[in-house]
Amino acid sequence: MSVLDNVDTIVFLMLENRSFDHVLGHMSLPGSGARAVVNGLSSPLSQAAYRNRYQGETYSPFLMRDGLLSVDLPHTRDEIERQLGWNEAQGRYLMNGFAREYFQHQTLTDTTTPDPLGILTAKDVPITRFLADEFAVCDQWHASLPTSTQPNRIMSLCGATRVDETKGIFPPVDQMVFDWLDQRQVRWRVYHAGISFFALLGRLEIFGPNFRRLERLAADVANEQPGDFPSVIIIEPSYADAPQIGGIVPNDNHPPLPMAPGEALLLRTYQALTVNPARWARTLWVITYDEHGGFFDHVAPPPIPFVPGPNAVFTRPFSTLGVRVPSLIVSPLVERGVPYQELLDHTSFLQLLADKFDPADGFNARVQERKHAGIRSVADTLSRSVPRTDIPVPPDVDLTATLGLTAPRTPASGAMQRGFEDAARRMVRDYPMRTAQVYPEVSHWVLNHPTS
């Protein structure tokens, strides 16, 4: 009997642009209250292994408080390559270019505490830390590729990418996870807090019954019949790069926004998934981030290459995985507070789906390449054959945050912002009635932001 026989529901939530050390590196520091050995940071933070240098100055990781950052951090493919700091003489990445790239990205140069080296504490990420303590933290989960959002999200959905940078609307993709699940008659659903990332991919399913507002999750978990409830759920946050309407608060943790709204999203999702104890006992919830977003991490990415396929729009191969990202396995099928310390990346989620629903298939050849290179399946993180009966109670914390999002973003300043705005306009242009019915906020935004 496989441990996956005890899993009826797989839930996947991918947040945006934070590194492992930035969010959870504090767990291994003195006084952190960690219950297990986690490959985070060690004291002192000023040690040589962590130092970044720029124009003769030395910068070290420091404890920071959550809040609105000054700017988004650099995280294109070339910028990340420089952040990793390849040393030819030593034949390895030194992970020492984060401060330099930050200072070259913007005009602020008089600080001794550059944002990329900031380390959050348990007080800043109380729900993330609660889930890490009560369930399992994965301290060797890397972004699939050392590049930006779209290639990494596409890797998690397709197992391969045809783009190496974020391209805006309609980046080319191959067979997606929805298609694979449909072919196997596996029920799936997306619960979204704002405009879906799948709108950028031109998926008409965003108008269909498989896409629901996140507000419905708790009621569905509590009341939906087993024959109707999905076996695979993807939770989508409200993306900071998407057009924002009225009081909608982005909660994807994308810098320069604070973490508090994303912490509230984690709390809300946990409460929804645990509202039905019988269903929760057979649930596996995977939380990760698409990429590190320019934040420091001390662990060099493993040398696992990705060679673009013949239908890709880029030719330069990747030589390593991306930077480590904060990742959690939240399930009654893991031991409390015991980290999983084998190598994972975003295709580990697709390995999990194949292990559960079609082991002979392996999802696709590119996912199998990653498996053979040493990347494990999320299925391997499950350490219990009998589910735990306890449902840990989250801390009572204040997760309100003042975002200060008063300046309009017109025109959009980045590829993802342009992609979301283009997707919104095309939704209204091509499907005006469906958009007005299903995404009225999108219709409202387009009406109030006409093209020039």
DRENDO-1510 file (C-alpha; in Angstrom, 1 decimal, always signed):
<recs>
REC; n; res; u; v; w
REC; 1; MET; +0.0; +0.0; +0.0 .
REC; 2; SER; +1.3; +3.4; -1.0 .
REC; 3; VAL; +1.1; +6.3; +1.5 .
REC; 4; LEU; -0.6; +8.2; -1.4 .
REC; 5; ASP; -3.6; +5.8; -0.9 .
REC; 6; ASN; -4.3; +7.9; +2.1 .
REC; 7; VAL; -4.5; +11.1; +0.1 .
REC; 8; ASP; -7.8; +12.2; -1.5 .
REC; 9; THR; -7.0; +15.9; -2.1 .
REC; 10; ILE; -3.8; +17.6; -3.3 .
REC; 11; VAL; -3.7; +21.3; -2.8 .
REC; 12; PHE; -1.0; +23.5; -4.4 .
REC; 13; LEU; -0.3; +27.2; -3.6 .
REC; 14; MET; +2.6; +29.1; -5.2 .
REC; 15; LEU; +3.4; +32.6; -3.9 .
REC; 16; GLU; +5.8; +35.1; -5.3 .
REC; 17; ASN; +9.4; +36.1; -5.1 .
REC; 18; ARG; +11.0; +35.3; -1.7 .
REC; 19; SER; +14.1; +33.2; -0.9 .
REC; 20; PHE; +14.3; +30.5; +1.8 .
REC; 21; ASP; +16.8; +32.4; +3.9 .
REC; 22; HIS; +14.8; +35.6; +3.7 .
REC; 23; VAL; +11.6; +33.9; +5.0 .
REC; 24; LEU; +12.8; +30.9; +7.0 .
REC; 25; GLY; +16.5; +31.2; +7.4 .
REC; 26; HIS; +15.9; +32.5; +10.9 .
REC; 27; MET; +14.7; +29.0; +12.1 .
REC; 28; SER; +18.3; +27.9; +12.7 .
REC; 29; LEU; +19.5; +31.0; +14.5 .
REC; 30; PRO; +19.9; +31.1; +18.3 .
REC; 31; GLY; +16.7; +31.9; +20.1 .
REC; 32; SER; +14.5; +31.1; +17.1 .
REC; 33; GLY; +12.7; +28.3; +18.9 .
REC; 34; ALA; +13.2; +25.8; +16.1 .
REC; 35; ARG; +12.3; +22.2; +17.0 .
REC; 36; ALA; +14.5; +20.6; +14.3 .
REC; 37; VAL; +17.7; +21.2; +12.4 .
REC; 38; VAL; +16.9; +23.3; +9.4 .
REC; 39; ASN; +19.5; +24.4; +6.8 .
REC; 40; GLY; +19.0; +28.0; +7.5 .
REC; 41; LEU; +21.4; +30.7; +8.7 .
REC; 42; SER; +24.0; +30.4; +11.5 .
REC; 43; SER; +25.4; +33.0; +13.8 .
REC; 44; PRO; +27.1; +35.4; +13.3 .
REC; 45; LEU; +25.3; +36.8; +10.3 .
REC; 46; SER; +28.5; +38.8; +9.6 .
REC; 47; GLN; +30.5; +35.6; +8.8 .
REC; 48; ALA; +32.6; +35.6; +5.7 .
REC; 49; ALA; +30.4; +33.0; +3.9 .
REC; 50; TYR; +27.5; +35.4; +3.8 .
REC; 51; ARG; +29.3; +38.6; +2.9 .
REC; 52; ASN; +28.3; +40.6; -0.2 .
REC; 53; ARG; +30.7; +43.4; -1.4 .
REC; 54; TYR; +30.1; +46.4; -3.6 .
REC; 55; GLN; +32.4; +49.3; -4.3 .
REC; 56; GLY; +34.7; +48.4; -1.4 .
REC; 57; GLU; +32.0; +48.0; +1.2 .
REC; 58; THR; +30.9; +44.8; +2.9 .
REC; 59; TYR; +27.3; +43.9; +3.5 .
REC; 60; SER; +25.9; +41.1; +5.6 .
REC; 61; PRO; +22.5; +39.6; +6.2 .
REC; 62; PHE; +20.5; +41.4; +9.0 .
REC; 63; LEU; +17.3; +40.9; +10.8 .
REC; 64; MET; +14.6; +43.2; +9.3 .
REC; 65; ARG; +10.9; +43.8; +10.0 .
REC; 66; ASP; +8.2; +43.1; +7.5 .
REC; 67; GLY; +6.9; +46.1; +5.7 .
REC; 68; LEU; +6.8; +47.9; +2.3 .
REC; 69; LEU; +10.2; +47.8; +0.6 .
REC; 70; SER; +11.6; +50.7; -1.3 .
REC; 71; VAL; +11.6; +48.9; -4.7 .
REC; 72; ASP; +11.1; +45.5; -6.3 .
REC; 73; LEU; +14.4; +43.7; -6.4 .
REC; 74; PRO; +16.2; +42.7; -9.6 .
REC; 75; HIS; +15.5; +39.1; -10.7 .
REC; 76; THR; +15.8; +38.7; -14.4 .
REC; 77; ARG; +17.9; +35.8; -15.8 .
REC; 78; ASP; +21.1; +37.8; -16.2 .
REC; 79; GLU; +20.6; +39.6; -12.9 .
REC; 80; ILE; +20.3; +36.3; -11.1 .
REC; 81; GLU; +23.4; +35.0; -12.7 .
REC; 82; ARG; +25.3; +37.9; -11.3 .
REC; 83; GLN; +23.7; +37.5; -7.9 .
REC; 84; LEU; +24.9; +33.9; -7.7 .
REC; 85; GLY; +28.5; +35.1; -8.1 .
REC; 86; TRP; +30.3; +32.5; -10.1 .
REC; 87; ASN; +34.0; +32.1; -9.0 .
REC; 88; GLU; +36.1; +30.6; -11.8 .
REC; 89; ALA; +39.1; +29.9; -9.5 .
REC; 90; GLN; +36.9; +28.0; -7.0 .
REC; 91; GLY; +34.6; +26.5; -9.6 .
REC; 92; ARG; +31.5; +27.4; -7.7 .
REC; 93; TYR; +28.9; +30.0; -7.0 .
REC; 94; LEU; +29.7; +32.1; -3.9 .
REC; 95; MET; +26.2; +33.6; -3.5 .
REC; 96; ASN; +27.7; +37.0; -3.0 .
REC; 97; GLY; +26.3; +39.3; -5.7 .
REC; 98; PHE; +22.9; +40.2; -4.2 .
REC; 99; ALA; +23.9; +43.6; -2.8 .
REC; 100; ARG; +25.9; +44.6; -5.8 .
REC; 101; GLU; +23.0; +43.8; -8.2 .
REC; 102; TYR; +20.6; +45.7; -5.9 .
REC; 103; PHE; +22.7; +48.9; -5.8 .
REC; 104; GLN; +23.1; +48.8; -9.6 .
REC; 105; HIS; +19.4; +48.4; -10.0 .
REC; 106; GLN; +18.4; +51.6; -8.2 .
REC; 107; THR; +19.8; +54.8; -6.9 .
REC; 108; LEU; +19.9; +54.2; -3.1 .
REC; 109; THR; +23.5; +53.5; -2.1 .
REC; 110; ASP; +23.9; +55.0; +1.4 .
REC; 111; THR; +22.3; +52.2; +3.4 .
REC; 112; THR; +24.2; +49.5; +5.3 .
REC; 113; THR; +21.2; +47.3; +5.2 .
REC; 114; PRO; +20.2; +46.6; +1.6 .
REC; 115; ASP; +16.8; +44.9; +1.2 .
REC; 116; PRO; +18.1; +41.7; -0.5 .
REC; 117; LEU; +20.0; +40.8; +2.7 .
REC; 118; GLY; +17.1; +41.3; +5.0 .
REC; 119; ILE; +16.1; +38.3; +7.1 .
REC; 120; LEU; +12.5; +38.1; +8.5 .
REC; 121; THR; +11.8; +36.6; +12.0 .
REC; 122; ALA; +9.0; +34.5; +13.3 .
REC; 123; LYS; +7.1; +37.6; +14.3 .
REC; 124; ASP; +7.1; +38.8; +10.7 .
REC; 125; VAL; +5.8; +35.5; +9.2 .
REC; 126; PRO; +3.8; +34.0; +12.1 .
REC; 127; ILE; +1.6; +31.7; +10.0 .
REC; 128; THR; +4.4; +30.5; +7.8 .
REC; 129; ARG; +6.4; +29.7; +11.0 .
REC; 130; PHE; +3.4; +28.1; +12.6 .
REC; 131; LEU; +3.0; +25.8; +9.6 .
REC; 132; ALA; +6.7; +25.0; +9.5 .
REC; 133; ASP; +6.7; +24.1; +13.2 .
REC; 134; GLU; +3.5; +22.0; +13.1 .
REC; 135; PHE; +4.1; +20.3; +9.8 .
REC; 136; ALA; +7.2; +20.0; +7.5 .
REC; 137; VAL; +9.5; +22.6; +6.0 .
REC; 138; CYS; +11.4; +21.7; +2.9 .
REC; 139; ASP; +14.8; +23.3; +3.1 .
REC; 140; GLN; +16.1; +22.0; -0.3 .
REC; 141; TRP; +13.3; +23.1; -2.6 .
REC; 142; HIS; +14.8; +25.2; -5.3 .
REC; 143; ALA; +13.1; +27.2; -8.0 .
REC; 144; SER; +13.2; +25.1; -11.2 .
REC; 145; LEU; +15.3; +27.7; -13.1 .
REC; 146; PRO; +17.5; +30.7; -12.1 .
REC; 147; THR; +15.2; +33.2; -13.8 .
REC; 148; SER; +11.9; +35.1; -13.3 .
REC; 149; THR; +8.3; +34.3; -12.7 .
REC; 150; GLN; +6.7; +33.0; -15.9 .
REC; 151; PRO; +9.3; +30.3; -16.7 .
REC; 152; ASN; +9.2; +29.0; -13.2 .
REC; 153; ARG; +5.4; +29.0; -13.0 .
REC; 154; ILE; +5.2; +27.3; -16.3 .
REC; 155; MET; +7.7; +24.6; -15.1 .
REC; 156; SER; +5.3; +23.9; -12.2 .
REC; 157; LEU; +2.4; +23.5; -14.7 .
REC; 158; CYS; +4.0; +21.9; -17.7 .
REC; 159; GLY; +7.3; +20.4; -16.5 .
REC; 160; ALA; +9.2; +22.4; -19.1 .
REC; 161; THR; +9.2; +25.9; -20.4 .
REC; 162; ARG; +9.6; +27.4; -23.9 .
REC; 163; VAL; +10.5; +30.9; -22.5 .
REC; 164; ASP; +13.5; +31.8; -20.3 .
REC; 165; GLU; +12.2; +35.2; -19.2 .
REC; 166; THR; +8.8; +36.7; -18.3 .
REC; 167; LYS; +7.2; +37.7; -21.6 .
REC; 168; GLY; +3.9; +39.2; -20.8 .
REC; 169; ILE; +0.7; +37.8; -22.3 .
REC; 170; PHE; +0.4; +34.4; -24.0 .
REC; 171; PRO; +3.9; +33.0; -23.5 .
REC; 172; PRO; +4.0; +29.7; -25.5 .
REC; 173; VAL; +3.3; +26.6; -23.4 .
REC; 174; ASP; +3.1; +22.9; -24.0 .
REC; 175; GLN; +0.6; +20.4; -22.4 .
REC; 176; MET; -0.5; +21.8; -19.0 .
REC; 177; VAL; -1.4; +20.1; -15.8 .
REC; 178; PHE; -5.1; +20.6; -16.5 .
REC; 179; ASP; -4.9; +18.8; -19.8 .
REC; 180; TRP; -3.0; +15.9; -18.2 .
REC; 181; LEU; -5.6; +15.6; -15.4 .
REC; 182; ASP; -8.5; +15.8; -17.8 .
REC; 183; GLN; -7.1; +13.0; -19.9 .
REC; 184; ARG; -7.1; +10.8; -16.7 .
REC; 185; GLN; -10.6; +12.0; -15.6 .
REC; 186; VAL; -9.2; +13.5; -12.4 .
REC; 187; ARG; -11.3; +16.3; -11.0 .
REC; 188; TRP; -9.5; +19.6; -10.5 .
REC; 189; ARG; -10.4; +23.1; -9.5 .
REC; 190; VAL; -8.7; +26.5; -9.2 .
REC; 191; TYR; -9.7; +28.9; -6.3 .
REC; 192; HIS; -8.5; +32.4; -7.1 .
REC; 193; ALA; -8.3; +35.5; -5.0 .
REC; 194; GLY; -8.0; +37.8; -8.0 .
REC; 195; ILE; -7.4; +37.6; -11.7 .
REC; 196; SER; -6.0; +34.2; -12.5 .
REC; 197; PHE; -2.5; +33.7; -13.9 .
REC; 198; PHE; -4.1; +31.4; -16.4 .
REC; 199; ALA; -5.7; +34.4; -18.1 .
REC; 200; LEU; -2.2; +35.2; -19.3 .
REC; 201; LEU; -2.0; +31.8; -20.9 .
REC; 202; GLY; -5.3; +32.2; -22.8 .
REC; 203; ARG; -7.1; +29.5; -21.0 .
REC; 204; LEU; -10.8; +29.7; -21.5 .
REC; 205; GLU; -11.4; +27.5; -18.4 .
REC; 206; ILE; -11.1; +30.7; -16.4 .
REC; 207; PHE; -14.8; +31.3; -17.3 .
REC; 208; GLY; -15.9; +27.8; -16.5 .
REC; 209; PRO; -17.0; +25.8; -13.4 .
REC; 210; ASN; -13.5; +24.7; -12.5 .
REC; 211; PHE; -12.6; +28.2; -11.5 .
REC; 212; ARG; -14.1; +29.6; -8.4 .
REC; 213; ARG; -13.6; +32.5; -6.0 .
REC; 214; LEU; -11.4; +31.7; -3.0 .
REC; 215; GLU; -14.4; +32.8; -0.8 .
REC; 216; ARG; -16.1; +29.5; -1.8 .
REC; 217; LEU; -13.3; +27.2; -0.6 .
REC; 218; ALA; -14.4; +26.8; +3.0 .
REC; 219; ALA; -18.0; +26.0; +2.1 .
REC; 220; ASP; -16.9; +23.5; -0.6 .
REC; 221; VAL; -14.5; +21.8; +1.8 .
REC; 222; ALA; -17.2; +21.6; +4.5 .
REC; 223; ASN; -20.2; +20.6; +2.4 .
REC; 224; GLU; -19.4; +19.3; -1.1 .
REC; 225; GLN; -20.1; +15.6; -1.8 .
REC; 226; PRO; -17.1; +13.3; -2.4 .
REC; 227; GLY; -18.1; +12.6; -6.0 .
REC; 228; ASP; -18.1; +16.4; -6.8 .
REC; 229; PHE; -15.2; +17.6; -4.7 .
REC; 230; PRO; -11.9; +18.0; -6.7 .
REC; 231; SER; -8.9; +15.7; -6.2 .
REC; 232; VAL; -6.5; +18.5; -7.2 .
REC; 233; ILE; -6.9; +22.1; -6.1 .
REC; 234; ILE; -4.7; +25.1; -7.1 .
REC; 235; ILE; -5.0; +28.2; -4.9 .
REC; 236; GLU; -4.1; +31.4; -6.6 .
REC; 237; PRO; -3.4; +34.6; -4.7 .
REC; 238; SER; -4.3; +38.1; -5.7 .
REC; 239; TYR; -1.3; +39.0; -7.8 .
REC; 240; ALA; +0.4; +42.3; -7.1 .
REC; 241; ASP; +1.2; +42.7; -10.9 .
REC; 242; ALA; -2.5; +42.4; -11.8 .
REC; 243; PRO; -4.9; +45.3; -12.1 .
REC; 244; GLN; -6.2; +46.0; -8.7 .
REC; 245; ILE; -9.8; +47.1; -8.1 .
REC; 246; GLY; -11.1; +49.0; -5.1 .
REC; 247; GLY; -10.2; +47.4; -1.8 .
REC; 248; ILE; -8.6; +44.2; -3.2 .
REC; 249; VAL; -5.3; +43.7; -1.4 .
REC; 250; PRO; -2.6; +41.8; -3.3 .
REC; 251; ASN; -1.5; +38.8; -1.2 .
REC; 252; ASP; +1.0; +37.0; -3.3 .
REC; 253; ASN; +4.0; +38.4; -1.2 .
REC; 254; HIS; +5.6; +40.0; -4.3 .
REC; 255; PRO; +8.0; +42.7; -3.3 .
REC; 256; PRO; +7.9; +45.6; -2.6 .
REC; 257; LEU; +4.7; +44.6; -0.8 .
REC; 258; PRO; +4.8; +43.3; +2.8 .
REC; 259; MET; +4.3; +39.7; +3.8 .
REC; 260; ALA; +1.3; +40.3; +6.1 .
REC; 261; PRO; -1.4; +39.9; +3.4 .
REC; 262; GLY; +0.2; +36.7; +2.2 .
REC; 263; GLU; +0.3; +35.5; +5.8 .
REC; 264; ALA; -3.5; +36.2; +6.0 .
REC; 265; LEU; -4.0; +34.2; +2.8 .
REC; 266; LEU; -2.2; +31.2; +4.4 .
REC; 267; LEU; -4.3; +31.5; +7.5 .
REC; 268; ARG; -7.5; +31.7; +5.6 .
REC; 269; THR; -6.6; +28.7; +3.4 .
REC; 270; TYR; -5.5; +26.6; +6.4 .
REC; 271; GLN; -8.8; +27.4; +8.2 .
REC; 272; ALA; -10.8; +26.5; +5.1 .
REC; 273; LEU; -9.0; +23.2; +4.5 .
REC; 274; THR; -9.4; +22.1; +8.1 .
REC; 275; VAL; -13.0; +23.0; +8.5 .
REC; 276; ASN; -13.9; +19.4; +7.7 .
REC; 277; PRO; -11.7; +17.1; +9.8 .
REC; 278; ALA; -12.5; +14.0; +7.9 .
REC; 279; ARG; -11.6; +15.6; +4.6 .
REC; 280; TRP; -8.5; +17.2; +6.1 .
REC; 281; ALA; -7.2; +13.9; +7.3 .
REC; 282; ARG; -6.8; +12.9; +3.7 .
REC; 283; THR; -5.4; +16.2; +2.4 .
REC; 284; LEU; -1.9; +17.2; +1.2 .
REC; 285; TRP; -1.3; +20.9; +0.9 .
REC; 286; VAL; +1.9; +22.1; -0.8 .
REC; 287; ILE; +3.1; +25.7; -0.4 .
REC; 288; THR; +6.0; +27.1; -2.3 .
REC; 289; TYR; +7.3; +30.3; -4.1 .
REC; 290; ASP; +7.9; +30.7; -7.8 .
REC; 291; GLU; +11.4; +32.1; -7.4 .
REC; 292; HIS; +13.6; +34.0; -4.9 .
REC; 293; GLY; +12.8; +37.5; -6.2 .
REC; 294; GLY; +16.3; +38.9; -5.7 .
REC; 295; PHE; +16.6; +38.0; -2.0 .
REC; 296; PHE; +19.8; +36.5; -0.6 .
REC; 297; ASP; +20.2; +32.8; +0.1 .
REC; 298; HIS; +23.4; +31.1; +1.2 .
REC; 299; VAL; +22.9; +27.7; -0.6 .
REC; 300; ALA; +24.2; +27.5; -4.2 .
REC; 301; PRO; +21.8; +25.9; -6.7 .
REC; 302; PRO; +22.7; +22.4; -7.6 .
REC; 303; PRO; +24.2; +21.8; -11.1 .
REC; 304; ILE; +21.1; +20.3; -12.8 .
REC; 305; PRO; +20.8; +21.7; -16.3 .
REC; 306; PHE; +17.8; +22.5; -18.4 .
REC; 307; VAL; +18.3; +22.4; -22.1 .
REC; 308; PRO; +15.6; +24.2; -24.2 .
REC; 309; GLY; +13.5; +21.9; -26.4 .
REC; 310; PRO; +13.3; +22.4; -30.2 .
REC; 311; ASN; +10.1; +24.5; -29.8 .
REC; 312; ALA; +11.6; +26.9; -27.3 .
REC; 313; VAL; +12.0; +30.6; -28.1 .
REC; 314; PHE; +15.4; +30.7; -26.4 .
REC; 315; THR; +18.6; +28.7; -27.1 .
REC; 316; ARG; +20.9; +29.4; -24.1 .
REC; 317; PRO; +20.6; +26.4; -21.7 .
REC; 318; PHE; +20.4; +26.8; -17.9 .
REC; 319; SER; +23.2; +25.1; -16.0 .
REC; 320; THR; +21.6; +25.0; -12.5 .
REC; 321; LEU; +18.4; +25.0; -10.6 .
REC; 322; GLY; +17.2; +28.3; -9.3 .
REC; 323; VAL; +17.7; +29.7; -5.8 .
REC; 324; ARG; +16.0; +28.0; -2.8 .
REC; 325; VAL; +12.5; +29.1; -2.0 .
REC; 326; PRO; +10.4; +28.7; +1.2 .
REC; 327; SER; +8.4; +25.5; +0.9 .
REC; 328; LEU; +6.1; +23.7; +3.2 .
REC; 329; ILE; +4.2; +20.4; +3.3 .
REC; 330; VAL; +1.1; +20.8; +5.4 .
REC; 331; SER; -0.7; +17.5; +6.0 .
REC; 332; PRO; -1.7; +15.1; +8.7 .
REC; 333; LEU; +0.6; +12.7; +6.9 .
REC; 334; VAL; +3.8; +14.4; +8.0 .
REC; 335; GLU; +5.4; +14.3; +11.4 .
REC; 336; ARG; +5.2; +17.5; +13.4 .
REC; 337; GLY; +8.3; +19.8; +12.9 .
REC; 338; VAL; +10.5; +17.3; +11.1 .
REC; 339; PRO; +12.0; +18.9; +8.0 .
REC; 340; TYR; +12.3; +17.2; +4.6 .
REC; 341; GLN; +15.9; +17.7; +3.4 .
REC; 342; GLU; +16.1; +16.0; +0.0 .
REC; 343; LEU; +16.2; +17.9; -3.3 .
REC; 344; LEU; +12.9; +19.2; -4.7 .
REC; 345; ASP; +11.9; +21.7; -7.3 .
REC; 346; HIS; +8.6; +22.8; -8.9 .
REC; 347; THR; +8.4; +19.7; -11.0 .
REC; 348; SER; +8.2; +17.7; -7.8 .
REC; 349; PHE; +4.6; +18.7; -7.7 .
REC; 350; LEU; +4.0; +17.1; -11.2 .
REC; 351; GLN; +5.9; +14.0; -10.0 .
REC; 352; LEU; +3.4; +13.8; -7.1 .
REC; 353; LEU; +0.5; +14.0; -9.5 .
REC; 354; ALA; +2.0; +11.2; -11.6 .
REC; 355; ASP; +2.7; +9.1; -8.6 .
REC; 356; LYS; -0.9; +9.4; -7.4 .
REC; 357; PHE; -2.9; +9.2; -10.6 .
REC; 358; ASP; -0.7; +7.5; -13.3 .
REC; 359; PRO; +2.6; +6.1; -12.0 .
REC; 360; ALA; +3.4; +4.5; -15.3 .
REC; 361; ASP; +3.3; +7.8; -17.2 .
REC; 362; GLY; +5.6; +9.9; -15.1 .
REC; 363; PHE; +3.7; +13.1; -16.3 .
REC; 364; ASN; +6.1; +13.7; -19.3 .
REC; 365; ALA; +9.7; +13.1; -20.4 .
REC; 366; ARG; +11.0; +16.4; -19.2 .
REC; 367; VAL; +9.7; +15.7; -15.6 .
REC; 368; GLN; +11.3; +12.3; -15.8 .
REC; 369; GLU; +14.6; +14.0; -16.8 .
REC; 370; ARG; +14.4; +16.0; -13.5 .
REC; 371; LYS; +13.6; +12.9; -11.5 .
REC; 372; HIS; +16.6; +11.0; -13.0 .
REC; 373; ALA; +18.8; +14.0; -12.2 .
REC; 374; GLY; +17.9; +13.6; -8.5 .
REC; 375; ILE; +14.9; +15.8; -7.9 .
REC; 376; ARG; +12.4; +14.0; -5.7 .
REC; 377; SER; +8.7; +13.8; -5.7 .
REC; 378; VAL; +6.5; +15.6; -3.1 .
REC; 379; ALA; +5.2; +12.1; -2.4 .
REC; 380; ASP; +8.5; +11.3; -0.8 .
REC; 381; THR; +7.9; +14.0; +1.9 .
REC; 382; LEU; +5.0; +12.0; +3.4 .
REC; 383; SER; +6.3; +10.3; +6.5 .
REC; 384; ARG; +3.2; +8.8; +8.1 .
REC; 385; SER; +1.1; +5.9; +7.0 .
REC; 386; VAL; -1.6; +6.8; +9.5 .
REC; 387; PRO; -2.9; +10.4; +9.5 .
REC; 388; ARG; -2.4; +12.5; +12.6 .
REC; 389; THR; -5.7; +13.3; +14.4 .
REC; 390; ASP; -4.7; +16.6; +15.8 .
REC; 391; ILE; -5.5; +19.9; +14.0 .
REC; 392; PRO; -3.0; +22.5; +15.3 .
REC; 393; VAL; -4.6; +25.8; +16.2 .
REC; 394; PRO; -2.9; +28.8; +14.5 .
REC; 395; PRO; -1.7; +31.8; +16.6 .
REC; 396; ASP; -4.0; +34.7; +17.1 .
REC; 397; VAL; -2.0; +37.5; +15.4 .
REC; 398; ASP; -2.8; +40.8; +13.8 .
REC; 399; LEU; -2.1; +40.5; +10.0 .
REC; 400; THR; -3.3; +43.9; +8.9 .
REC; 401; ALA; -0.9; +45.8; +6.8 .
REC; 402; THR; -0.9; +49.3; +5.3 .
REC; 403; LEU; +0.2; +48.9; +1.7 .
REC; 404; GLY; +0.4; +52.5; +0.6 .
REC; 405; LEU; -0.7; +51.6; -3.0 .
REC; 406; THR; -1.9; +55.1; -3.9 .
REC; 407; ALA; +0.1; +55.7; -7.0 .
REC; 408; PRO; -1.5; +54.4; -10.2 .
REC; 409; ARG; +0.4; +52.0; -12.4 .
REC; 410; THR; -0.2; +53.5; -15.8 .
REC; 411; PRO; +1.4; +52.5; -18.0 .
REC; 412; ALA; +2.4; +49.1; -16.6 .
REC; 413; SER; +6.1; +49.0; -15.7 .
REC; 414; GLY; +7.0; +45.3; -16.1 .
REC; 415; ALA; +6.3; +42.4; -18.4 .
REC; 416; MET; +4.0; +40.7; -15.9 .
REC; 417; GLN; +2.0; +43.9; -15.3 .
REC; 418; ARG; +1.7; +44.4; -19.0 .
REC; 419; GLY; +0.7; +40.8; -19.4 .
REC; 420; PHE; -2.1; +41.0; -16.8 .
REC; 421; GLU; -3.4; +44.3; -18.2 .
REC; 422; ASP; -3.4; +43.0; -21.8 .
REC; 423; ALA; -5.2; +39.9; -20.6 .
REC; 424; ALA; -7.8; +42.0; -18.8 .
REC; 425; ARG; -8.4; +44.0; -21.9 .
REC; 426; ARG; -8.7; +40.9; -24.1 .
REC; 427; MET; -11.1; +39.3; -21.7 .
REC; 428; VAL; -13.4; +42.3; -22.0 .
REC; 429; ARG; -12.9; +42.6; -25.8 .
REC; 430; ASP; -13.4; +39.0; -26.7 .
REC; 431; TYR; -15.7; +37.8; -23.9 .
REC; 432; PRO; -17.5; +40.9; -22.6 .
REC; 433; MET; -20.6; +39.1; -21.2 .
REC; 434; ARG; -18.7; +36.2; -19.6 .
REC; 435; THR; -16.1; +38.7; -18.1 .
REC; 436; ALA; -18.9; +40.9; -16.7 .
REC; 437; GLN; -20.6; +37.9; -15.1 .
REC; 438; VAL; -17.5; +36.1; -13.7 .
REC; 439; TYR; -14.9; +38.9; -13.3 .
REC; 440; PRO; -16.9; +42.1; -12.9 .
REC; 441; GLU; -13.9; +43.8; -11.3 .
REC; 442; VAL; -12.0; +43.2; -14.6 .
REC; 443; SER; -14.7; +44.9; -16.6 .
REC; 444; HIS; -14.7; +47.7; -14.1 .
REC; 445; TRP; -11.0; +48.2; -14.3 .
REC; 446; VAL; -10.9; +48.2; -18.2 .
REC; 447; LEU; -13.8; +50.7; -18.2 .
REC; 448; ASN; -11.8; +53.0; -16.0 .
REC; 449; HIS; -8.5; +52.5; -17.7 .
REC; 450; PRO; -9.0; +53.0; -21.5 .
REC; 451; THR; -6.1; +52.6; -23.8 .
REC; 452; SER; -4.3; +55.7; -24.9 .
</recs>
